[in-house]
């Protein structure tokens, strides 16, 4: 899979927020690109909302800029009721997929996302981690494959889990992983993250590394 895809439709714009954070840290595009392991041209397009980042690369950029990933959801409306006809769309990286926040912005105990993944779409080829306790995924339609990388110290091996419609899977998001839809027609999934992604900075940046 490619590192990024073109931004289309009504995808939320996060480029200005990332550019402002970079400028506050007095980082050049070259310096940030070297830190994150991406190209200067890619970062430039990301700041202009011309590409969608993979989940792993977006997590790395946010870590380098001290921008909590959860803060990217701040534009979603607050409140206890999230109406079906006006689900707030969010950007959490990935390719050929659209995600919506089902829980209120201020809810910190748990975060629920609804994802529509096009055929072959997903988080991107590169594995990522999140500094959370648990991730739960329920496949509403289609098929989704979750792939885990082997740990360098040998504490656990690499493997993957194929989930079909109706299947549910609970795992530790601290294990490097990625996901993608398989089969025809894409997939619709429900993600539950606990606790919610931080709106404030984590204790250490390393927790966001992939």
N, C-alpha and C positions, 0 to 999 in steps of 0.2 A: 504494500500500500504506500501511497505517497505521503509525505509529511503533512501536507495541507491541501485543502480543496477550496475552490472559489466560494465566497459568501454570496448567497442568493436569498431572495424573498425577504421575509420580515425578521431575519435573524437579529437578535440584540447586538448592539454595537459596544464593544469593550476596548477598542483600539485607543481612544482618547484617554481612558483611565490608565492603561498600561503605559502610554507615552508620558503622561503626567508623572507617574510613579518613577519612571526612568530618569526624567529630567530632575526630579527632586533629589535623586541619589547621585546626580551629576555623572551619569554613565553615558558613554557614547553607544551608538548602535553596535559598533565594532566590539567594544568591551563586553556588552551584554550578550552578543552573539557567541563570543568565545566562551563565556561562562556557561551558557546554556547548550552549547554544542549544535547550534544552528547557524544559518547564514545571515549576513547583514541584510540581504535583500528580502529574505523571509520575514525578519523582524519588522522591516519597514512596511511590508504589505500587511502584517498583522496589526500594526499601529494605525493603518489606514482602513482597517476592516475589509481588506481585499482577499483574505484567506481565512479558513477555519483551521485552527491548530488541532493536532492530535491531543488526546487527553494528557499523555505523558509530557509532550513539549509545553503545553499550557501550564501544567503543574510546575515544571522546571522554571519557566519564565516568571511565574508568580513568586516562587521561592526566592529567586535571584533579586526580585524587586521588593521583597517583604510585603507582598500583596496577598492576603489570605484568599484562597480560592472561593470561600464562601461569600466574600464581599462582592463577587461578580454577580450575585443574585439579588443585590440590594435594590435593583430597579423594579423587582416584582412587588405588587401591592401588598401592604400589611393587612392583617385581619384574619379572623378564624375561619371564614367561609371562602373557599376558592371555587367560583362558579364554573361549571362545565363549559359554558359558552364563552368564557373569557380566561382560559388558563394562561398564566404568565409564562412566556417562553424564556428560557435561560440558555446561556452558553457555558458548556462544560467541556469544550473541546470535542474531538471526534470527527469522523468522516461520514458523510451521507446519512446523517441522523438529526432528528429534531427532538428536543427535550423540554418538558414543562415541569414547573415546580407546583406540587400539590399541597404542600404544607405552608403555613404562613411564614413570612420572612423572619419574624421574631422567635419562631419555635426552635429551640436549641437542643431539645432532647432527642429529636428524630427528624430526618429529612426524607421526604418521599418524592421521587421523580418519575414521570411517565415518559418513556422513550419510544419514538417511532424510528426504527432503523431500516434504511433501505437495503435492498439486496446487496450483499457484500460490504455493507457499511459497518462501522463500529468505532472502537476507541482509537484505532490506528495500530500499526504493527508493533510498535514499541511498548513494552510493559511499563506499568506505573504502579505506585503505591499511594495510599492515603492514610493520614494519621488518625484513623478511627478505630473503634472497637469491633464493629461487625458490619458486613454488607449482606443484604438479602435481596435476591432477584427472583421475580415471578414472571414467567413467560406467558403472556396473554395470547399471543398468536405467533406462528412461525417457529424458527429454530435459532438458537443462540449458542455459540461455543465460547466458553471461558477458558483461557489458556494461562497456565501458571509457569513461570520460569523457575529453574532449579536454583536453589540458594547456593552462592559461591562456597560457603563453609560446609556444605553437605548436610545441613540440618533437615532439608526436605528436597525431594526431587521435583522435576518438572512434570506436569501432567495437564490434561485438559478434560473438561466436562461438557458434553453436548446436552443442551436443554431443549426439550420440545414443548409445544403448547400445553399449558397446564402444569409443567414442572416448576419446582421452586428449589432454590439453592442458597445456602447460608455459608459464608466464608469470611476469612480475615482479610481485609483490604490492605493489610501491611505486607502481605505476600505480593511480590511483583506479578502483575497479571494484565491481560488485555482481553477484549471480547470483540466478536463480530457476528453478524447474522449469517446464517447458512440456509441453503435451500432457496426456492423461488418465492418472490413476493415480499421479502423482508420480514421484519418481526416487530411486535409491540411488546414492550416489557415494563414492568413496574420495579423500580429500584427503591430500597429502603436503606438509608445510611444512619448509623447510630454511633455516637451522637451526631448532630448536624455538623457540616463543615464549618470551621471556625470563621466568624466575621472579624475576630481580632487575631493578632499574630500568635502563632504557636510558640511554645517555649523555645524551640530550636528550629532553624531553617532546615536542618537535615531531615526532619520528619517528613518533609515534602519531597525529598529526593526520590528518583525512580531508579 
